[in-house]
Amino acid sequence: MTTLEHSIVMGGSMAGLLAAAALAPHSARVTIVDRDPLPVDGPDAFAPRRGVPQGGTVHRLLALGEARMEELLPGLREELLAAGSVPRAAPEADPVLDETTPSEGAPAAADGPLGTDEHDAPGIDEPGTLWLTRPVLEGVVRRRVLSLPGVEAVQGAVGGLLTSDDKRTVTGVQLRGGEVDELRGDLVVDAAGRSSRAATWVEGFGFERPRTLGTRVHVAYTSQRLRLREGALPEGTESLGQPATGNSPFTIDLEPCGAHEHILSIAGTARHQPPTDLEGLLDMVALLPERDTADALDSALEGAEPVGEPSVAKAAGAHRQLWEETTDGPEGLIHVGDSAAMFTPLYGQGMTMAAVGAVALRDTLAGDGADGLAARFPRLLGALLDRAWEITTSRDAQIPGAEMLVDGAVVEALPAPEAAFAV
């Protein structure tokens, strides 16, 4: 049922692509705007993008994210496998959640899909079935979404919002650096993530700026893609890892990423920086105080050949804009993905919650249409985000040196037990 003439999505990363997939059945046209080109063919279609700092790490999509993406794009899992993703044996627990930080005191996994009525859906902590990289996941999803009827991509940077004369309704976007200067539509979806300036623009129109919550965790990590020798891992072993402990603030993971390759990642907490070169990463593995793990990793990494250069990134923490609390806002504008809630990437929740939000957008358009969507959707999405947000902030609070933020100001700084990290 088409209820919109033209929908504009700001941002072509995962949240924007999934939002476009959700809009496609309900909008005659959907235009995705991104400052990066969004190729669907050739080697560039699976290359890391400038705007994706975690592109060099292994991604372990949660089961709920897999289910929601498959719902939006049927057959996606098979396409991901064909593109080189690695099927994962059924683990007892997800190392994303169990190895990064201690889990004592963190909320248990949700019984159902974040407050919906489908009690047979996976909980937010349930691990998925694939090992894959972000470029492969994004490349396959991009190809699928841009093949949907009426969906197109335009390159350019959004420089502002267009509004009606009374500034009560958003009517499009202003563009810089592209082939067109503006786009007009009847719905603008903010999927610009960390770079979104929507809160400032909305405030400039005279509306309430949303309150923000956040964490700051000071985690940095280095990842190196490797080609291991034949039989490097023990038979039946998919990956090796060592969580941060009282003896070391570093998490070490060796995981498959497809194409018969693995990625070695080392993450440091409490401002502890891992090495940024392969030799330094291997030296850190060799010096692990947990000798059984160190010996297993040393053996697996013996004779490994590097593929490309190391990838360096930081996990700043989580950030949430409480759009659901605002009592007034412009019509024709909604916020999804990191523009609503950015999750600490250590736990694999960001893309999953982007998919949850996209399905919620599709379903609310199918059920209630587009009238009043800007007022209805933030409350719906906020309720879906709450459980995952609680899990993220509870886990972040256990990372040494973590800080809790309200409106960008530190309200609680947790002490960093540096003495406990003496090696």
N, C-alpha and C positions, 0 to 999 in steps of 0.2 A: 504494500500500500504506500504510494508516494504521497508524502505530506509536505515535502520541501522542494523548492525549485532548485536552489543552489546552496550547498553547504561548503564552507571553507575550513580546512583544518590547518592550523598553524603548527608545523613541525612534522617531519617525515620519519621520525624514529618509531620505535615499536608502538608507543601509545597512540601516535598519530595514525599509523597504518591500521591498527586495530579499530580505532574510532572510525576511520574511513570505511572499513569493512562493515561496521555496524550501521553506518549511515546509508550505504549503497542501496539497500532495499527500500529506503524511505525518502530518497532524494534523487531528483532527476539528474543532477550533476553534483559531483564531489571533487573539489580541488584541494590537493595537498600542497602546501607551500613550505619549502625548506631552503636554507641557504646553500646546502650541499646538493650536487646532482644526485639523482636517485636512479641509478642504472638498473636495468633488469636483465641485460644480456652481457656476455663476455666476462672476462676475469674481474673487472671492476664491480660486477654485481655481488661478489662475495669478498670484496676487499674491506678492511677496517675503515670506518669513517672518522673524520676529524672530530666530530661532535660526540663520539662514543668512547670515553676514556677507558672503559672496562672491556674494550674490544679484544684485548690480547689474552683474556683469561678464559678458562673453561666455564661454561654455564651449565647449571643443573636446574633446569626449569622444574618448578614444583608441579605435582600432579593436577592441582586445581587449574594452574595456568595452561597445562597441556589440554585439559578437558575443555576449557573455555575457548581456546584458540581453535581447537578442532570443531567446536560448535559453530564458530564464525566462518571457518574455512575448512570444510570437510575434506578429508584426505591429506591434511597437512603433515601428519606424522610420517606417512609413507614417503612424501616428498622430501622431508628432512632426512630420512634414512637414505634415500637415493642420492642426496646431496653430500653425504659423508658423515652424518651423525652416527653415533655409536649406541646401539641398544644396551641398556643397562640391566644387570641382574637385579632382582628384587632385593634391596638392602633392608636390614632391620630398622635403620634410622638414617636420616639424611646428614652426611658430614657437613653440609653447609651450616646446618643448625647445631650439630653436636660437637664439631671440632673447632669452630672458630672461637667460641667463648664458653665458659662454664654455663650450664643451663639450670643450675639449682635456682629455684625461685621464679623461673620464667613461666608464663602461662602454658598450660597444656594445649595440645593441638585441638583445634575446633572440631566438634562432632559433625557439623554440617557445613555447607558452603557459605559461611559468613552471613548467616541470618536469613537465607532463603528457605523455601519450603522443601527443596529437593534434598532430603536427608541422606540420600545415597551418594551424593557428590563428595569428592575428596575434601578433607580438611586443609587448612592453610599450611600445615607443617608436613603434609604427606609428600614424600619424594616422588619425582617423576620417573620416566622410563628411558631417558636419553641423556647421553653426554654430547654436548655440542658447543660450538663457538658462537658468539654473538653475530659475527658477519654472516655465517651460514644461516642462522635463524632469521636474521633480518632480511637477508637476500631472498630467501624462499618466500617469506611473508610478503615482501615488497612485490615480488613477481606476481604472486597470487592476487594481491589487492589491486595492483595497477592493471590487471586483466579484467577486473569486474566492470560491467557496463556502467558508463557514465563517470568513472573515476579517472582522474588525470593528475599529473604532478607539474608544478611550476617552480622554477628556481628563483629565489630571491629572499631577501631579509624583510621581515615584517617590521615596519617603522612606526606603526600606530594603527588605531582603530578608526573606522569611519562610523559616523552616527547620524541619526535623524537630527533635524534642526533643534529639537528640544533636548537632545543628548540622552533620551530615555531608551533608545533602541540602537544596538550595534547593527550596522548595515554592510559592513565589509572591512577590508584591511588596506592600509597603505603599504606599498612595497618599495624597496631600494635594491638596486643592483640587478634587477631582472629585466625581462622583456616588456613588462607592463608596469604601470605606476600604481595601479589599484585594482582590487577585485571587489565586486558587489555581490552580496548574497543575503539570504534570510536567516542563516545560522552561522556563527563563527565558533569553532571549537579550539580552545587554547590547549595545545599539546606541545607547547614550546619548552616545557621542562624547566630546568634550572635557569635558563636564560629568559624566561617569560617576564615581561614587563606589564602584564595585564593588570596587576594590582595597582601599579602607579597610574596607568591610564584610566582605570575605573575611578580612582580617587580624584583624578583631574576632571572627570565629568561631574563631580559633586556627590559621588556615592561613597558608601562606607568601605574603608580598606579592611580586608579580613585580618583577624588576629592570627598569629603564627605560633606554632610550637616546633621544637626541634631538639636535636642532640648534636654534639660534636665529639667525635671519637678518636681523631688523630691516628688513623690507620693508613699505612702506606704499604704498597706491595709491588713486587717485581715478578714478571712472568716470562719464561723462556720456552718457546716451542722446541721440541726435540724429536729426533728419530732414534728410538731405542734399538739396540741390537736384538736379533731374534732370540726369543726365550728370556729376555731380561727380567720379566716379572715372573714370580712363582706361578705355577699352573693354577688356574682358577681365580687368580687375583686380577681385579680390574684396575685398582689404584692403591696408592700408598699415601699415608698422611700422618702428621704429628700435630696435635693441637697445641696452642700456647699453654704453658704450665707455670707452676711456681718457680721453676728453674730457668725458663726462657719465655720472653714476650712474643715469640715468633711462631706463626702457624705455617707448616710446610705441607704442600700437597703435590703429588704427581698423579695426573689424571689423563685418560684418553681424550682426544679432541677430534678424532676422525683422520682419514687418510693415513692410517697406520702410524700416527704421530701422537705424542703426549705433550702436556704442558706442565712444567715445574713452576710452581708459584710459592713465593715466600712473602708472608704479610707480617708486618710488625705493628704492635699496638703502643699506645702511650708515647707517641713521637719517636719510637725506635724505628730507624730506617733500615730496611734490608739492603743488601748489596744491589747494585744496578748492572752488574756484569756476570756472565756465566761462571767465571772462575770463582768470584766471590760467593755466588749461590752454592756452588759445589763445596767450597770450604766451609760454609755454614752448616750444610748437611753433615759433613764429616765431623764437625765439632758438637753435634747434638749430644746432650747429656744422656738421653734415652738410647742406650747403645743398641738394643734390639732393632729399634726403628732406624737408627743411623746406619747400621750394617745392611739392613734390607734396602734402604734407599741408595746407599753407596753401591751395592751390587747391581741394582737396577740401572743406575746412571753410568756405570762403567762403559766406556766406549760410545756414549750417546753423541749424536751429531746435532749441533744446533741448526735450527731452521729459522733464518731471519735474525733480527736483533731483539734483545730483551724489550719488553713492554713495561713501562713504569706508570703507576697510577696511584691515586689516593682515594680513600673512602671518607669523605668529610663527616658523614653522619646522616641523619634523617631530617626532613623539613616538611611541615604540613601547613597549608593555608586553609583556614577554617571557613571556606566559602559558605558552608551550610549554616553558619551562625549569623551571617549578614541578613538584615531584615529588608534591605532594599538593594536593588542592583539593576543594571540595564537588561532589557530583553535582548534576545538574540545572541547571547554569549554564555558558554559553559566551559568548564575546566576539567581536564582528564589527565591521567598519568601523573608524572612528576609535578605538573602544574597544580595539582590538588594535593598530592602527598608523594614525597620522594623518600624512599626507604633506603636504609643503610644497605649497600649492595652485598654485604657479607652473607646475607641470609636468603638471597634468591627470591625476594618477594615482589620487587618492583614490576617486572614484566607480568607476573601472575596477576597482580592487582590491576594493572592496565587492561588485561584481558577481562577480568571480572567487571571493570567499569564499562568496557566496550559492550559486553553482553547486556549489562543493565541499560545502557543507552539504547541499544537496538530494541530491547523489550519494552521500554517505556514509550518509545515512539510507536511501536506496534499497538500498544494497549491504549494510550491516551493521546497520541498525536503530538504535534509540536507546540500547540498553544500552551503558554505558561511554562515551557520546558526550563527556562533559565531560573525560575523559582523552584520548580519541583526537583530537578535533577541533582543539585548540590546536596539536598537533604537525603535523597536516596543513596547517592554515592558515599556520603559521609558515614552513613550507617554501615555500609559494606566495608569501608576502610578501617573502622574502629578496631576490629579484632586483630588484624595484621599490624596496625599501629601499636597496639598494646604489646604485642610480642616483640616487635622491633625495639621499642624504647626500653622494655624490661631487659632485653639482652644487651643493648647498648650500655645500660646502667652498670652492667657487670664488667665492662672493659675498663681497666685501670686508666685514670685520667679523663674519663668521659665527663662531659658537661651537659646539663639540661638547660634549654633556652626557651624563653617566651618573648615574642616580638623581637628576636635577635639578641636579647640581653641574657647573660648567664644568670640563672636563678639557683643553680646548684652545681658546684664543682666537686666531683668525687676525687678523693686523694689518690695519687698514683703511688702504689707501694713499690717504689723503685728498688728498695732493698731486696724485695722478693725476686727480682729479676737478675740478681747477681749470678753470673755463670762461672 
